[in-house]
Amino acid sequence: MELTLKGLHHVSAITAKAPENFKFYTEVLGLRLIKKTVNQDDISVYHLFYGDEKGNPGTELTFFEIPMSGRNREGNNSISAISLRVPSDEALTYWVQRLSEHNVEHGSIKELGGRQTLAFRDHEGQRFNLVSDEHDQGEPGGIPWAKSPVPTQYGIVGLGPAHLTVESAENTAIVLEGLLGFRRKNTYASPVVGQPDVIVFETGVGGSGTEVHLEERNDLPMERLGRGGVHHVAFRVDNEEELKQWIERVRTVQLPNSGFVDRFYFRSLYFREPNGILFELATDGPGFATDEDVEHLGEALALPPFLEAKRGQIEAHLQPLDTRQ
């Protein structure tokens, strides 16, 4: 059986202050907090998941809280921008006004890789592109949460292209094409004069939610990851059986990797491509309704069974996300 990744699963970034992060992503961007849990590798801090109405794969934006983390030092060998899909070109016009009203740093609407886009930065300087689905074909987006402060016709429907900036595009392309089965779709001019064209890769049925945009830069230092930076990008695997086949494939090419990891809400494999960017392959299920009713996702602290015995200790060290309560 031919293994095929379905597209983007989630992207995980770093925040220094979970309450401020919660306020921005729910009140300004209008995303739903679909899971309030802790970093399984450091249970003293939050791991927050945002997404569409159910936290469907391909809509998930997650944050590790690392208090006192330094500012992200932008540079090479990084996930340099995250894209968020919106339904239409008209939605981008709405977002220009909304971001201005909330004093969010943003650019103007521009064409990027054949789509209308709007660049902005969050309160910690993290780089985003809002991308219009006006003419998109391929993997469908999710459904915005009905209780969002953003009208559903303009709401964010999922993750769009992940933008990677690297020293050697060829080294990353070998992994994307040769190992992971991405297809080279097209190219577009680099936003920086004198730099090579950006290469667009897609997987699965194609479309915005399946793309990686690869930019080679020879004029940048190495990124120093901190708050406002992106930790890793995850790609969708249909089920656990397929994930185990992917693990064997990655082992065959002798890339150092995590092996099978049970994250409770999905199963994962982690490895770094040759330029050092962390990739994850994650299953579509079991999903975020495993331990909470869909109507009440993200309202209480959710812990996987292996951490439940430590709930009292964990809750004692976490500050409330909503400081108004």
C-alpha positions as CSV (number, residue, x, y, z in Angstrom):
1,M,0.0,0.0,0.0
2,E,1.3,3.4,-1.0
3,L,1.7,5.7,2.0
4,T,0.3,9.2,1.6
5,L,0.2,12.1,4.1
6,K,-3.2,13.9,4.0
7,G,-1.9,17.4,4.7
8,L,-1.1,19.6,7.7
9,H,-2.3,18.2,11.1
10,H,-1.2,20.9,13.5
11,V,1.5,23.5,14.2
12,S,3.0,24.0,17.7
13,A,4.6,27.2,18.8
14,I,6.0,28.8,22.0
15,T,4.4,31.4,24.2
16,A,5.8,33.0,27.4
17,K,2.4,33.8,29.0
18,A,-0.5,31.4,28.6
19,P,-3.3,33.9,29.8
20,E,-2.2,36.5,27.2
21,N,-2.0,33.8,24.5
22,F,-5.5,32.6,25.4
23,K,-6.9,36.1,25.2
24,F,-5.4,36.9,21.8
25,Y,-6.3,33.6,20.1
26,T,-9.9,33.4,21.4
27,E,-10.9,37.1,21.6
28,V,-9.0,38.5,18.6
29,L,-8.6,35.6,16.2
30,G,-11.8,34.0,17.3
31,L,-10.5,30.4,17.6
32,R,-11.9,27.9,20.0
33,L,-9.8,26.6,22.8
34,I,-10.4,22.9,22.2
35,K,-8.0,21.5,24.8
36,K,-6.5,22.9,27.9
37,T,-3.9,20.5,29.1
38,V,-0.2,20.5,30.1
39,N,3.1,19.8,28.3
40,Q,3.5,16.1,28.7
41,D,7.3,16.6,28.8
42,D,7.0,19.4,31.5
43,I,3.8,19.1,33.4
44,S,4.3,22.5,35.2
45,V,3.2,24.5,32.2
46,Y,0.2,24.6,29.8
47,H,-0.1,23.1,26.4
48,L,-3.0,24.9,24.7
49,F,-4.8,23.7,21.6
50,Y,-7.0,26.0,19.4
51,G,-9.0,25.0,16.4
52,D,-12.3,24.9,14.7
53,E,-15.6,23.8,16.3
54,K,-14.3,20.3,17.0
55,G,-10.6,20.7,16.8
56,N,-10.5,18.7,13.5
57,P,-7.1,17.7,12.2
58,G,-5.7,20.4,9.9
59,T,-7.2,23.2,12.0
60,E,-5.1,22.9,15.2
61,L,-2.8,25.6,16.4
62,T,-1.0,24.7,19.6
63,F,1.2,26.5,22.1
64,F,3.7,25.3,24.7
65,E,4.0,27.7,27.6
66,I,7.6,28.4,28.5
67,P,7.6,31.2,31.1
68,M,10.5,33.7,30.8
69,S,11.4,32.5,27.4
70,G,13.5,34.9,25.4
71,R,12.2,36.5,22.2
72,N,12.5,34.4,19.1
73,R,15.5,35.4,17.0
74,E,14.4,34.9,13.4
75,G,16.6,33.2,10.9
76,N,17.4,30.2,8.9
77,N,16.4,26.6,9.4
78,S,13.0,27.5,10.8
79,I,9.3,27.3,10.4
80,S,9.2,31.0,9.5
81,A,5.5,31.6,9.1
82,I,2.2,29.8,9.7
83,S,-0.8,30.3,7.4
84,L,-4.4,30.4,8.6
85,R,-7.2,29.8,6.0
86,V,-10.2,32.1,5.7
87,P,-13.2,31.4,3.3
88,S,-12.8,34.2,0.8
89,D,-11.1,37.4,-0.4
90,E,-13.9,39.3,1.2
91,A,-12.9,37.8,4.6
92,L,-9.4,39.3,4.2
93,T,-11.0,42.7,3.9
94,Y,-12.9,42.1,7.2
95,W,-9.6,41.0,8.8
96,V,-7.8,44.1,7.8
97,Q,-10.4,46.1,9.8
98,R,-10.5,43.7,12.7
99,L,-6.7,43.6,13.2
100,S,-6.5,47.4,13.0
101,E,-9.3,47.7,15.6
102,H,-7.3,45.4,18.0
103,N,-4.0,47.2,17.2
104,V,-2.4,44.1,15.7
105,E,0.6,44.6,13.5
106,H,-0.3,43.7,9.9
107,G,0.5,44.4,6.3
108,S,-1.8,44.9,3.3
109,I,-3.6,42.3,1.2
110,K,-1.2,40.8,-1.4
111,E,-0.9,37.9,-3.7
112,L,1.5,35.2,-2.5
113,G,1.9,32.0,-4.4
114,G,-1.3,32.5,-6.4
115,R,-3.5,33.3,-3.4
116,Q,-4.7,36.6,-1.7
117,T,-2.9,36.8,1.7
118,L,-2.7,39.2,4.6
119,A,0.4,39.1,6.8
120,F,0.3,39.9,10.5
121,R,2.1,39.2,13.8
122,D,0.6,38.2,17.1
123,H,1.3,39.9,20.5
124,E,4.6,38.1,20.8
125,G,5.8,38.8,17.3
126,Q,4.9,35.4,15.8
127,R,4.5,35.6,12.0
128,F,1.3,34.6,10.3
129,N,-0.4,34.8,6.9
130,L,-4.2,34.8,6.5
131,V,-4.8,33.0,3.2
132,S,-8.0,33.2,1.2
133,D,-9.7,30.0,0.1
134,E,-11.6,31.9,-2.6
135,H,-10.1,29.7,-5.5
136,D,-8.7,26.8,-3.4
137,Q,-9.3,23.3,-4.5
138,G,-8.4,20.2,-2.6
139,E,-8.5,19.4,1.2
140,P,-11.5,21.2,2.7
141,G,-11.2,23.4,5.7
142,G,-13.0,23.0,9.0
143,I,-16.0,24.8,10.4
144,P,-15.6,27.9,12.6
145,W,-17.0,27.8,16.1
146,A,-20.5,29.2,16.2
147,K,-19.7,31.0,19.5
148,S,-16.7,32.8,18.1
149,P,-16.6,36.6,18.3
150,V,-15.7,36.5,14.6
151,P,-18.7,36.0,12.2
152,T,-18.6,32.5,10.8
153,Q,-18.5,33.7,7.2
154,Y,-15.2,35.3,7.9
155,G,-13.8,32.9,10.5
156,I,-10.6,30.9,10.3
157,V,-11.2,27.5,8.9
158,G,-7.8,25.8,9.4
159,L,-4.1,25.7,8.6
160,G,-2.8,26.8,5.3
161,P,0.7,26.5,3.9
162,A,3.6,26.1,6.3
163,H,6.5,28.3,5.3
164,L,10.0,26.9,5.9
165,T,13.2,29.0,5.5
166,V,16.4,27.0,5.2
167,E,20.0,27.2,4.2
168,S,19.7,24.3,1.7
169,A,16.4,23.8,-0.1
170,E,17.7,20.7,-1.8
171,N,18.3,18.9,1.5
172,T,14.8,19.6,2.8
173,A,13.3,18.8,-0.7
174,I,14.8,15.4,-0.6
175,V,12.9,14.6,2.6
176,L,9.7,16.1,1.4
177,E,9.7,14.4,-1.9
178,G,11.8,11.3,-1.5
179,L,10.7,10.3,2.0
180,L,7.3,11.9,2.7
181,G,5.9,11.7,-0.8
182,F,5.1,15.4,-1.3
183,R,4.8,16.6,-4.9
184,R,6.5,19.7,-6.3
185,K,3.6,21.9,-7.4
186,N,5.1,25.2,-8.6
187,T,7.3,28.1,-7.6
188,Y,6.9,31.9,-7.0
189,A,9.3,34.8,-6.6
190,S,11.0,35.2,-3.3
191,P,9.8,38.4,-1.4
192,V,13.5,39.2,-1.0
193,V,15.3,40.4,-4.1
194,G,18.2,38.3,-5.2
195,Q,17.1,35.1,-3.4
196,P,15.9,31.9,-5.1
197,D,12.2,31.3,-5.9
198,V,10.1,29.8,-3.2
199,I,9.2,26.1,-4.0
200,V,5.6,24.9,-3.3
201,F,5.1,21.3,-2.3
202,E,1.7,19.6,-1.8
203,T,0.5,16.2,-0.6
204,G,-2.7,14.2,-0.5
205,V,-5.5,15.7,-2.6
206,G,-3.7,19.0,-2.7
207,G,-4.8,22.5,-1.8
208,S,-3.9,25.1,0.7
209,G,-4.2,22.8,3.7
210,T,-1.6,20.3,2.3
211,E,1.2,22.7,1.2
212,V,4.7,23.4,2.4
213,H,6.4,26.5,0.9
214,L,10.2,26.1,0.9
215,E,12.4,29.2,0.9
216,E,16.2,29.1,0.6
217,R,18.1,32.0,2.1
218,N,21.8,32.5,2.2
219,D,21.8,35.9,4.0
220,L,20.4,34.9,7.4
221,P,21.8,33.6,10.7
222,M,20.4,30.5,12.4
223,E,17.1,31.0,14.2
224,R,17.3,31.0,18.0
225,L,13.9,29.6,19.1
226,G,11.9,31.5,21.7
227,R,8.5,33.1,22.4
228,G,6.8,33.9,19.1
229,G,8.7,31.1,17.4
230,V,7.4,27.8,15.9
231,H,8.5,24.6,17.5
232,H,7.3,22.0,14.9
233,V,4.9,21.2,12.2
234,A,2.9,18.0,12.1
235,F,1.5,16.2,9.0
236,R,-1.7,14.0,9.0
237,V,-1.6,10.3,9.0
238,D,-4.9,8.5,8.6
239,N,-4.5,5.9,11.4
240,E,-2.2,4.1,13.8
241,E,-1.5,1.3,11.4
242,E,-0.2,3.7,8.8
243,L,1.8,5.5,11.4
244,K,3.7,2.3,12.2
245,Q,4.6,2.0,8.5
246,W,5.8,5.5,8.5
247,I,8.0,4.8,11.5
248,E,9.6,1.9,9.6
249,R,10.2,4.0,6.6
250,V,11.9,6.8,8.6
251,R,14.1,4.2,10.4
252,T,15.0,2.6,7.0
253,V,16.7,5.9,5.9
254,Q,18.4,6.1,9.3
255,L,17.0,9.5,10.4
256,P,17.1,9.8,14.2
257,N,13.5,9.7,15.4
258,S,11.3,9.4,18.5
259,G,9.7,6.1,17.5
260,F,6.0,5.7,18.4
261,V,4.7,8.3,20.9
262,D,1.2,8.2,22.4
263,R,-0.1,11.7,22.9
264,F,-3.5,10.3,23.9
265,Y,-5.4,12.6,21.5
266,F,-3.3,11.3,18.6
267,R,-0.3,9.0,18.0
268,S,2.9,10.5,16.8
269,L,6.4,10.2,15.3
270,Y,9.0,13.0,15.5
271,F,12.2,13.5,13.5
272,R,14.3,16.3,12.2
273,E,14.9,16.9,8.5
274,P,18.5,17.7,7.4
275,N,18.3,21.4,8.1
276,G,17.2,20.7,11.6
277,I,13.4,21.6,11.4
278,L,11.3,19.3,13.6
279,F,8.6,17.3,11.7
280,E,5.9,15.3,13.3
281,L,3.6,12.7,11.8
282,A,0.3,12.5,13.7
283,T,-2.8,10.3,13.4
284,D,-6.2,11.9,12.8
285,G,-7.6,10.1,15.9
286,P,-8.7,9.4,18.5
287,G,-9.4,13.1,18.7
288,F,-10.2,15.8,21.3
289,A,-13.6,14.5,22.3
290,T,-12.0,11.4,23.7
291,D,-12.2,12.7,27.3
292,E,-14.6,15.7,27.0
293,D,-18.0,16.3,25.4
294,V,-17.7,18.3,22.2
295,E,-19.9,21.1,23.7
296,H,-17.5,21.6,26.5
297,L,-14.1,21.2,24.9
298,G,-11.4,23.3,26.6
299,E,-13.4,24.4,29.6
300,A,-11.6,22.3,32.2
301,L,-8.1,21.1,32.6
302,A,-7.8,17.8,30.7
303,L,-5.2,15.3,31.6
304,P,-4.4,12.0,29.9
305,P,-4.9,9.0,32.2
306,F,-1.2,8.6,33.0
307,L,-1.2,12.1,34.5
308,E,-4.5,12.0,36.3
309,A,-2.9,10.9,39.6
310,K,-0.9,14.1,39.6
311,R,-3.9,16.4,39.0
312,G,-3.8,18.1,42.4
313,Q,-0.1,18.9,42.0
314,I,-0.5,20.1,38.5
315,E,-3.5,22.4,39.1
316,A,-1.7,24.0,42.1
317,H,1.1,25.3,39.8
318,L,-1.1,26.6,36.9
319,Q,-2.5,30.1,36.9
320,P,-6.0,30.6,35.5
321,L,-6.1,31.4,31.8
322,D,-9.0,33.8,32.1
323,T,-7.7,36.4,34.7
324,R,-11.1,37.9,34.9
325,Q,-12.4,34.9,36.8
